[in-house]
Amino acid sequence: MSAPGRGSAIACVGSGTAKVLELKTGGTVITTFVPSVADAVHLGSELPKPLNSTAPRVLYPCSSRAKTALQDLLRRRGFDVLRLDTYGTECVEALAPEQKQLVARAGLLVFASPSAVR
């Protein structure tokens, strides 16, 4: 991952995302804003506008399946949002035999997103 432009602020939906970003960039990218609750509604509502910009530009990389709540909230607040669908989540029609064995042996299954369940 290349570093964002000089002077770019970085917002993450939660502290977990911020930690991953900092680890993936070797600490060269530091998150400047995390909302009080880790969700799109709080991020969209709480993200501060820069004082020197009437329509701050926001790059929003996300899943192609991401809902539009964050970009809608930011646009209503006057941000210029560029949504960039950087990845997709595809459904698995059937598990391979080795995957079924792993599921059968697991003591705990953890789902971290609705798309993982689907």
Secondary structure as UniProt FT lines:
FT   TURN            6..7
FT   HELIX           15..24
FT   TURN            25..27
FT   HELIX           40..46
FT   TURN            51..52
FT   STRAND          57..63
FT   TURN            64..65
FT   HELIX           69..76
FT   TURN            77..78
FT   STRAND          80..87
FT   HELIX           97..105
FT   HELIX           114..117
//
